[in-house]
Amino acid sequence: MKNRSLVSINDFSKEEILQIVDLAAKFEENPNQELLKNKVIATLFFEPSTRTRLSFDTAINRLGGRIIGFSDASSSSTTKGETLKDTIRMVSNYADLIVMRHPLEGSARYADEESRVPIINAGDGANQHPTQTLLDLYSIKKTQGTLENLNIFMVGDLKYGRTVHSLLQAMSHFNPVFNFISPDELRMPDEYKFWLDSKGITFYEHTEFTDILSRADILYMTRVQQERFADPLEYEKVKNIYILKNSMLKNTKDNLRILHPLPRVNEINTDVDANPKAYYFQQAENGVYARMAIIASILGLV
Amino acid sequence: MTAKKELRVSAIQHGTVIDHIPANKLFKVISILKLDRCKNLITFGTNLGSNRFGKKAIVKVADKFFDEKDLNKIALVAPEARFNVIKDYDVVEKREVELPNEIVGIAKCFNPKCITNTEAMATKFSLVVSKEIALKCHYCEKITTKEHLVIL
């Protein structure tokens, strides 16, 4: 992985994904290491994302690296009309690695082509967010002991949600069964279903939460966003169907864990938070270790 | 050999003839092959009768022999085009165009949020083999189908 960019989760093979996941566990055991001493990491956030930026900043700081960059485009030269290419050309002369979040899709792939140093994609519009996927995989491995043969339930906005698309692609290395629960308007797009078919992976689609939850190993919740609906009435009809309440977890497996990329609004009732099956805050913490593993691998420090 | 019928576009001694272009795609073909900036003698006819499409166009470029790679670029707009290499008024080579697996700088990505629609950069697609032409953007990974295809 040394000197290779991470733009899309498909850039990493199954073996490489497993390497990152195993390495994340080692960083969790021993999180403060001076591996990035004398390294400068650029974090370029062309759109604000507090959660992702803090997670990267924490990972870099724990590894003893130094950070340059900006946290939203208004404080960069983009507002003066500088092209992405010029920004990347300049910054790649300063830093050893670039972490970039950008609102336009494909920007990370393009930045990688123009950069002299590796790029880590911290989200390019609705396209890819591979470090989120790797932290999701680490969270699954950590809570289930394995990534193989799991029953994964995905709930909410399965049409636009990039986290579910990337997770679906990455989990497909590990013989999963998928259950998709979403309103009709936000169903998993055909291209992903065709792709699962072509890999021989079983999936089921549902429009409602039912007792099928009893089979789940992982329940991956996402937010149903009002702005995705052309008709506000449609949103009103479905918005309360996809709320997870503690009472719904009664007959679920002991090993079930509930994941959510955060921020959560109301799709997980706060009464779930105290349930030991709720895992979304630990999941966010795992993001730091996963990002430490990714940075250290790409810089060839482990 | 039967007598040649009268040619609507006069013959060239040496060069390349591109035939079976759909009439409404003639100017796209001219622009893709950059013939508008070519100094050679070029003759063309359009809205000619054709058994294949109703109306076709034909372009004859004197003293120019194209790279197969360049000619294949027109397959996106004129998938049934044929090109004939002419030497001393004789066809010495006849070929059909073929869609290349990688398409650089010809088509526009239909995704308005794709970086290629904001930065001054070349688009790049890979050909997705399915019933219809579909192009997968190298950058945003979205698929532009034939109905949304716009040639730059």
Interface residues (C-beta under 8 A of the other chain):
Chain A: S8 T83 L84 K85 H102 P103 L104 E105 G106 S107 R109 Y110 D124 G125 A126 N127 Q128 E191
Chain B: C109 N111 K113 C114 I115 T116 T118 E119 A120 M121 C137 H138 Y139 C140 E141 K142 I143
